[in-house]
Amino acid sequence: MAPRLSRGIENFSSKADKPSTMPTIPERENTRMLHPMMTRVALPFRQTIRRSQLRQIVPVADTTIYEMEQRGEFPRRFYLTPRCVVWDLAEVEAWIEERRIASDAAVIKRAPAPDVRQRKTRPVRQ
């Protein structure tokens, strides 16, 4: 058993010293025929989020998000599978940044403050 172990170590070290005759990855890709669908330009990695993650990022009700999507005011959802709906995280983050800028510029109309003097219960003292 000892000679076998020593031979294995010798073989390993001698293989590491020899230059590799195997082609590198780019050489192999050039010689390989690609499927027509694989010739498209690869998009950069885009992260998607599901509804539960969207709720944590954007604290708005589902119906409000749906209505804003219909009006074109919120990034559109898309289906990964027939039952899996996701949003592009980069689009959602860009939307949040746009809203922040619009809020700072006072473009977004704010709801008027309620007139507490018109309350029927707990009237305001004069």
N, C-alpha and C positions, 0 to 999 in steps of 0.2 A: 504494500500500500504506500509506503514512503517513496519508492521510485516513481510511482504514478503522479504523486503530488509534485515532486520536483520537476518532472517532465512538463507538467501543465504550466508551471511557473516559467520555465525556460521558453516554452512555446509562446506564452503570452508576451514575454519581454521581447522575443525576437520578432514577433509580428508588429509590435509597436515601433520597432526600429526601421522596418521596411516601409518604403513609400507605398501608399495605397494605389492599386490599379483600378479601383472602382470609380466610375465617373461621378463627378459632383452633382448635386441636385439640379443646378441650372442646365448642365449638359444633358441630363436625363430628360428634363422637360422639353428641351428643343427637339429631341429625337422622337418623342412620343406624340402620337396623333391625338388631338383634343376633340372632344365631342363638340358639335356646333353650339350647344347651350353653354358650354364652359368657356367659350371664347369672349364672353362679355367682360367688360371691365369690372373688376371687383370693387364694390363699394366699401368705404371704411366701415368699421364695426359700429353699428348703431344700437344703443340699448333701448329696449322697450320696457314698459311698465304695465302692470295689470291694474284693474279697477281699485283694489285695496291699496296699492301703493300710490295711485293717483289721489285717492281720498286723503292720504297723509300729506301729500305735497300741496294739493289745492283743496282747502276746506270748504267746498261748495257741494250742495246736494246733487245727486245723480241727475235729477230732472233739470236742474239749472244747467249742468254741463251739457246734457243732451240738447236743450233748447239753444244754447250758445253755439254748439256744433252746427245745428240746422241753419242758424243765421250767419255762419262763417266767422264767428268771433272767438272760437276756441279750436285748437288742433283736432283734426278728425281722427277718430278711432279706425282701426282696421282689424281684420280677422286673420289670425294665424291658422286657426282651424275653425270648423263650423261653430264651435262652442267657446273659443278662446279669443276674447277681444283685448287689444292692447293699444297703447299710445306710444308715440316716439318721445323718449325722454328729452331729447334735445329740443324738440318743438315745444314741449310743455314748458321747459325752462326759459326758452326764448319768449313765450307768451307771458310768463310771469315777469320777466324783465321789461317787456313792453308795457305791461300794466303798471309796473313801478314807475316808469318814466312818465306815463300818462297821468298817474296820480300826483307825482311831484309837479307836473305842469298844470295841474288843476283842470285837465281835459275831461276827466271822468266826473260826471254829475253825481253829487252825493245826495242821499235821501235827506229831506228836511227833518230837523229835530222836532220831536212831538211837542205840542203845546200842552204842558202839564196843567195849565189852568183850566182846561176843558175836561179834566178827568171827573168822572161821576163818583168814584170812590177815592178815598184819601185826598181830599181837596188840599190845595196849596194854601198855606196861611198868608194872609196879606200883611 
